[in-house]
Amino acid sequence: MSARSLQSRLLWWMLPLLALLVAVNSVSSYRTALQAVNTAYDRSLLAVARAVADRVDLRGGQVVVEVPYVALDFFQSDLRGRVYYRVGGLDGSAVSGYDDLPPLPAGVPRSEDYFALAHFYDDQYRGEAVRALALLQPVFDDSARGMALVQVAETLVSREA
């Protein structure tokens, strides 16, 4: 058996293993990159939801909100995708924003990544896939106390781009 033939055999034995290694590495790299993108977009959703939540107040037992200009600018800044928001009162009724934004689905776990009562989830709204965040904001005054719900949803068009 010649040295060239031995090299050929070793090459043919190693090629499938190398191809498998490249495939596994590619899938792992894709998932890591996708997770990094999702984390960045989730942070931007959380920042806007917190900006809105900071302006949620309870007056006379009723939830009121003054949406800050920075949040309004974010809702209008993306030309490809759309961003929606909703603020819900103590009874779940819409106080501000898109009143037909779907409610937080049952069973969505609270995010452990942030020190907030935040729930990230994927949903459908107006026929489009959205990434949504539901943030519970404690509110209280002399007459009542409870949790207001701030929701922010972004179409996945801009995220996929």
Residue pairs with C-beta under 8 A, 6 or more apart in sequence:
37 159
38 131
38 159
39 113
41 131
41 154
41 159
42 111
42 113
42 120
42 131
42 133
44 74
45 120
45 131
45 132
45 133
45 152
45 154
46 114
46 116
46 118
46 133
46 135
48 71
48 74
48 75
48 83
48 85
48 152
49 85
49 118
49 133
49 135
49 150
49 151
49 152
50 116
50 135
51 68
51 70
51 71
52 65
52 67
52 68
52 71
52 85
52 87
52 150
52 152
53 135
53 137
53 148
53 150
54 68
55 65
55 66
55 67
55 68
56 63
56 64
56 65
56 87
56 137
56 139
56 148
56 150
57 63
57 64
57 65
57 139
57 141
58 64
58 90
58 139
58 140
58 141
58 144
58 145
58 146
58 148
59 141
60 141
60 143
61 90
61 141
61 143
61 144
62 89
63 87
63 88
63 89
63 90
63 95
63 139
63 148
64 95
65 87
65 95
65 96
65 148
67 85
67 96
67 97
71 85
74 83
75 83
75 84
75 85
78 154
78 158
80 157
80 158
80 161
81 154
81 155
81 156
81 157
81 158
81 159
82 128
82 154
82 155
82 157
83 152
83 153
83 154
83 155
84 97
84 98
84 101
84 125
84 130
84 151
84 152
84 153
84 154
85 96
85 97
85 98
85 101
85 150
85 151
85 152
85 153
86 94
86 96
86 97
86 98
86 99
86 101
86 149
86 150
86 151
87 94
87 95
87 96
87 97
87 148
87 149
87 150
87 151
88 94
88 95
88 148
88 149
88 150
88 151
89 95
89 148
90 139
90 144
90 146
90 147
90 148
92 103
92 149
95 148
97 151
101 125
101 151
101 153
102 123
102 124
102 125
104 119
104 121
104 134
104 149
104 151
105 121
105 123
108 119
108 120
108 121
108 134
109 119
110 117
110 118
110 119
111 118
111 119
111 120
116 135
117 135
117 136
117 137
117 147
118 133
118 134
118 135
119 133
119 134
119 135
120 131
120 132
120 133
121 131
121 132
121 133
121 134
122 129
122 130
122 131
122 132
122 156
123 129
123 130
123 132
123 153
124 130
125 132
125 153
125 155
128 155
128 156
128 157
129 155
129 156
130 153
130 154
130 155
130 156
131 153
131 154
131 156
131 159
132 151
132 152
132 153
132 154
133 151
133 152
133 153
134 149
134 150
134 151
135 149
135 150
135 151
135 152
136 147
136 148
136 149
136 150
137 147
137 148
137 149
137 150
138 145
138 146
138 147
138 148
139 145
139 146
139 147
139 148
140 146
